[in-house]
């Protein structure tokens, strides 16, 4: 095994088997896992966010999983700071750590750093939350378009959490979000071995469809009912819950909601697959490869 302090970053699209591989790798190497998932950090929605199973959590210690209440604010910048603290502690003690997740911004923050943005005061965030709650997503998008037309043209307008974050940063800094984004990559003081799981689209989509069916069987509807009063929170603006909320509001039938979850999950998976399509810094493994564990360990050892 290498003696160089190393982080093994395991990523890939939804339902590709990231969590299972991360547990196998961490168990094999005698280390722990840092979650790089922007939703698994919240308590109370384990089915919708597909947190690791109780068996996986028992086999290997996981960090940043179900640690925050649903109304807590959390950003990629805060994730970077907290994850690096945990990783450096593990590297000092064990020489290797495993990170796992498919949240693109979080993975980038961990591997390359994120722009240093001002801390948003509570009064700014709460004020914007109240306005957003009263006026809706279209108002928030209009606000961003007026404050920073350049970023408005670039941002994924369906990602309301990202739009909200940009507006609150602009209000805090008094300048455009575009002007604060340097795009400068920071070197880490440890080696990063990046492993990307890939799959034939038809195979992945079949796994996604079966996962959604399993989520529904596990109690997704009941989970959505429990958090219904908090549905305005950014933490609940996620595939699986949004469709269940729409069903409760009478906007679609149960069958339509389940099919919409499958469709929206497939759309997100496509984005994840496109994300690193031309990035050669990732070691790529097909999820149907029977030697997936040994190959991952091999990348670490080389």
C-alpha positions as CSV (number, residue, x, y, z in Angstrom):
1,X,0.0,0.0,0.0
2,X,1.1,3.6,-0.6
3,X,2.5,5.6,2.3
4,X,1.3,8.9,0.9
5,X,-1.7,10.3,2.8
6,X,-4.5,9.7,0.3
7,X,-8.2,10.5,0.0
8,X,-10.1,8.0,-2.2
9,X,-13.0,10.0,-3.8
10,X,-15.8,7.7,-5.1
11,X,-18.4,9.3,-7.2
12,X,-20.9,8.5,-10.0
13,X,-24.6,8.8,-10.9
14,X,-27.5,8.0,-8.7
15,X,-28.0,4.2,-8.1
16,X,-24.6,3.3,-9.4
17,X,-23.5,1.6,-6.2
18,X,-21.3,4.3,-4.8
19,X,-22.2,3.7,-1.1
20,X,-21.7,0.0,-1.3
21,X,-18.3,0.3,-2.9
22,X,-17.2,3.0,-0.4
23,X,-18.1,0.7,2.5
24,X,-16.1,-2.2,0.9
25,X,-13.1,0.0,0.3
26,X,-13.1,1.7,3.7
27,X,-13.6,-1.7,5.5
28,X,-10.8,-3.2,3.5
29,X,-8.4,-0.3,4.3
30,X,-9.5,0.1,7.9
31,X,-10.7,3.7,7.6
32,X,-13.9,5.8,7.6
33,X,-16.2,7.5,5.1
34,X,-17.0,11.2,4.6
35,X,-20.3,11.7,2.8
36,X,-20.2,14.3,-0.1
37,X,-24.0,14.4,-0.5
38,X,-25.8,17.7,-0.1
39,X,-29.0,16.0,1.2
40,X,-27.8,13.1,3.3
41,X,-26.5,15.5,5.9
42,X,-30.1,16.3,7.0
43,X,-32.0,14.3,9.6
44,X,-35.4,12.9,9.0
45,X,-35.4,12.0,5.3
46,X,-33.3,8.9,5.1
47,X,-35.5,7.2,2.5
48,X,-35.7,10.2,0.1
49,X,-31.9,10.8,0.3
50,X,-30.9,7.1,0.2
51,X,-28.7,7.2,3.2
52,X,-26.4,4.2,3.7
53,X,-28.3,1.2,5.2
54,X,-28.1,0.4,8.9
55,X,-25.8,-2.5,8.0
56,X,-23.4,-0.2,6.0
57,X,-23.4,2.3,8.9
58,X,-22.6,-0.5,11.3
59,X,-19.7,-1.8,9.2
60,X,-17.9,1.5,8.7
61,X,-18.2,4.9,10.5
62,X,-19.7,7.6,8.2
63,X,-19.3,11.3,8.7
64,X,-21.7,14.1,7.7
65,X,-24.7,11.8,7.4
66,X,-27.9,12.9,9.2
67,X,-26.2,15.4,11.4
68,X,-28.3,18.6,10.7
69,X,-31.9,19.5,11.3
70,X,-34.0,20.2,8.2
71,X,-34.1,24.0,8.9
72,X,-30.3,24.3,9.1
73,X,-28.4,26.3,6.5
74,X,-25.5,24.4,4.9
75,X,-23.4,25.4,1.9
76,X,-20.7,23.8,-0.2
77,X,-18.2,26.1,1.4
78,X,-19.1,24.9,4.9
79,X,-19.0,21.4,3.7
80,X,-15.5,21.9,2.4
81,X,-14.2,23.3,5.7
82,X,-15.8,20.5,7.8
83,X,-14.9,17.7,5.4
84,X,-11.3,18.7,5.2
85,X,-11.0,18.8,9.0
86,X,-12.3,15.3,9.3
87,X,-10.2,14.0,6.4
88,X,-7.0,15.5,7.8
89,X,-7.7,13.9,11.1
90,X,-8.2,10.5,9.5
91,X,-5.1,10.9,7.3
92,X,-2.9,11.7,10.3
93,X,-4.3,8.6,12.1
94,X,-4.7,6.1,9.3
95,X,-3.1,7.5,6.2
96,X,-6.2,7.0,4.0
97,X,-9.8,8.2,4.0
98,X,-12.7,7.5,1.7
99,X,-15.2,10.2,0.5
100,X,-18.4,9.2,-1.4
101,X,-21.1,11.2,-3.1
102,X,-22.7,12.4,-6.3
103,X,-23.4,16.0,-5.4
104,X,-21.3,17.7,-8.1
105,X,-20.7,20.9,-6.3
106,X,-19.7,19.1,-3.1
107,X,-17.3,16.8,-4.9
108,X,-15.7,19.7,-6.6
109,X,-15.4,21.7,-3.4
110,X,-13.6,18.7,-1.7
111,X,-11.3,18.0,-4.6
112,X,-10.5,21.5,-5.8
113,X,-11.8,24.0,-3.3
114,X,-14.6,26.5,-3.7
115,X,-14.6,30.3,-4.0
116,X,-14.3,32.1,-0.7
117,X,-17.6,33.8,-0.3
118,X,-18.8,36.1,2.5
119,X,-20.7,34.6,5.5
120,X,-24.4,35.4,5.1
121,X,-25.9,37.0,8.3
122,X,-29.0,35.4,9.7
123,X,-31.1,38.5,9.1
124,X,-30.2,38.4,5.3
125,X,-31.0,34.7,5.0
126,X,-34.2,34.8,7.0
127,X,-35.4,37.9,5.2
128,X,-34.8,36.3,1.8
129,X,-36.5,33.1,3.0
130,X,-39.6,35.0,4.0
131,X,-39.7,36.8,0.7
132,X,-39.2,33.6,-1.3
133,X,-41.9,31.8,0.8
134,X,-44.3,34.7,0.1
135,X,-43.5,35.2,-3.6
136,X,-42.3,31.9,-5.0
137,X,-39.6,30.6,-7.3
138,X,-40.4,32.9,-10.2
139,X,-39.8,35.9,-8.0
140,X,-36.5,34.6,-6.8
141,X,-35.4,33.9,-10.4
142,X,-36.4,37.5,-11.4
143,X,-34.5,38.9,-8.4
144,X,-31.3,37.1,-9.6
145,X,-31.8,38.2,-13.2
146,X,-32.0,41.8,-12.0
147,X,-29.0,41.6,-9.6
148,X,-26.7,39.5,-11.7
149,X,-27.8,38.9,-15.3
150,X,-24.6,37.1,-16.2
151,X,-24.9,34.4,-13.6
152,X,-28.7,34.2,-14.3
153,X,-27.8,33.1,-17.8
154,X,-25.4,30.4,-16.5
155,X,-27.2,28.9,-13.5
156,X,-29.4,25.9,-13.6
157,X,-32.7,27.7,-13.0
158,X,-34.4,24.5,-11.7
159,X,-31.9,24.4,-8.9
160,X,-33.6,26.8,-6.6
161,X,-31.2,26.2,-3.8
162,X,-28.4,27.5,-6.0
163,X,-30.4,30.5,-7.1
164,X,-31.3,31.3,-3.5
165,X,-27.6,31.0,-2.5
166,X,-26.5,33.4,-5.2
167,X,-29.1,36.0,-4.2
168,X,-28.2,35.9,-0.5
169,X,-24.5,36.2,-1.4
170,X,-25.2,39.2,-3.6
171,X,-27.2,40.9,-0.9
172,X,-24.5,40.3,1.7
173,X,-21.5,41.3,-0.5
174,X,-23.2,44.2,-2.3
175,X,-21.7,43.0,-5.6
176,X,-22.6,40.4,-8.2
177,X,-22.1,36.7,-7.6
178,X,-20.2,36.5,-10.9
179,X,-17.5,38.9,-9.6
180,X,-16.9,36.8,-6.6
181,X,-16.4,33.6,-8.5
182,X,-12.7,33.2,-9.2
183,X,-12.6,29.6,-10.4
184,X,-9.2,29.2,-8.9
185,X,-8.4,25.6,-8.0
186,X,-6.6,25.0,-4.7
187,X,-4.0,22.3,-4.4
188,X,-4.6,19.9,-1.5
189,X,-1.8,18.8,0.9
190,X,-2.7,15.1,0.3
191,X,-3.1,12.9,-2.7
192,X,-6.6,12.4,-4.2
193,X,-7.5,9.2,-6.1
194,X,-10.7,9.8,-7.9
195,X,-12.9,6.9,-8.9
196,X,-15.9,7.4,-11.1
197,X,-18.5,4.6,-11.5
198,X,-20.1,4.4,-14.9
199,X,-22.9,2.4,-16.5
200,X,-24.8,1.7,-19.7
201,X,-27.7,4.1,-19.6
202,X,-30.3,1.4,-19.9
203,X,-28.8,-0.5,-17.0
204,X,-28.6,2.6,-14.8
205,X,-32.1,3.7,-15.6
206,X,-33.4,0.2,-14.7
207,X,-31.6,0.4,-11.4
208,X,-33.0,3.9,-10.8
209,X,-36.6,2.6,-11.5
210,X,-36.1,-0.3,-9.1
211,X,-34.6,1.9,-6.4
212,X,-37.6,4.3,-6.5
213,X,-40.0,1.3,-6.2
214,X,-38.0,0.2,-3.2
215,X,-38.1,3.7,-1.7
216,X,-41.9,3.7,-2.0
217,X,-42.1,0.3,-0.5
218,X,-39.9,1.4,2.4
219,X,-42.2,4.2,3.3
220,X,-41.4,7.3,1.2
221,X,-45.0,8.5,1.4
222,X,-45.0,8.4,5.2
223,X,-41.7,10.2,5.3
224,X,-43.0,13.0,3.1
225,X,-46.1,13.3,5.2
226,X,-44.0,13.8,8.4
227,X,-42.1,16.7,6.9
228,X,-45.0,18.2,5.0
229,X,-45.3,21.2,7.3
230,X,-41.7,22.1,6.5
231,X,-42.0,21.7,2.7
232,X,-40.9,25.3,2.1
233,X,-37.4,24.5,3.3
234,X,-34.5,24.3,0.9
235,X,-33.5,21.0,2.4
236,X,-36.7,19.4,1.2
237,X,-36.4,20.7,-2.3
238,X,-35.3,17.3,-3.6
239,X,-36.5,14.7,-6.0
240,X,-38.7,12.2,-4.2
241,X,-40.2,14.6,-1.8
242,X,-41.2,17.3,-4.2
243,X,-43.4,14.8,-6.1
244,X,-44.9,13.4,-3.0
245,X,-45.8,17.0,-1.9
246,X,-47.4,17.6,-5.3
247,X,-49.4,14.4,-4.8
248,X,-50.6,15.6,-1.4
249,X,-51.7,18.9,-3.0
250,X,-53.8,17.0,-5.5
251,X,-51.6,18.0,-8.5
252,X,-50.9,14.4,-9.5
253,X,-52.0,10.9,-8.7
254,X,-49.9,8.5,-6.7
255,X,-49.0,6.6,-9.8
256,X,-48.1,9.8,-11.6
257,X,-46.0,10.9,-8.6
258,X,-44.0,7.7,-8.6
259,X,-43.4,7.8,-12.3
260,X,-42.3,11.5,-12.1
261,X,-39.8,10.6,-9.3
262,X,-38.3,8.0,-11.7
263,X,-38.2,10.4,-14.6
264,X,-36.7,13.3,-12.5
265,X,-34.1,11.0,-11.0
266,X,-33.1,9.8,-14.5
267,X,-32.7,13.4,-15.6
268,X,-30.5,14.1,-12.7
269,X,-28.4,11.0,-13.4
270,X,-27.9,12.2,-17.0
271,X,-26.4,15.5,-15.6
272,X,-24.1,13.5,-13.3
273,X,-22.9,11.3,-16.2
274,X,-22.2,14.4,-18.4
275,X,-20.5,16.2,-15.5
276,X,-17.1,14.4,-15.8
277,X,-17.4,13.1,-19.3
278,X,-14.2,14.7,-20.6
279,X,-12.2,14.8,-17.3
280,X,-9.3,12.5,-17.5
281,X,-8.3,12.8,-13.9
282,X,-10.9,10.2,-12.9
283,X,-10.3,6.5,-12.9
284,X,-13.4,5.0,-14.5
285,X,-15.0,1.7,-13.6
286,X,-18.1,0.1,-15.1
287,X,-20.6,-0.9,-12.4
288,X,-20.9,-4.4,-14.0
289,X,-17.2,-5.1,-13.5
290,X,-16.8,-7.9,-11.1
291,X,-13.4,-6.7,-10.0
292,X,-14.6,-3.3,-9.0
293,X,-13.2,-3.5,-5.4
294,X,-9.8,-4.8,-6.4
295,X,-9.5,-2.2,-9.2
296,X,-10.3,0.6,-6.8
297,X,-7.7,-0.7,-4.3
298,X,-5.3,-1.0,-7.2
299,X,-5.7,2.7,-8.1
300,X,-5.0,3.5,-4.4
301,X,-1.9,1.2,-4.2
302,X,-0.3,2.4,-7.5
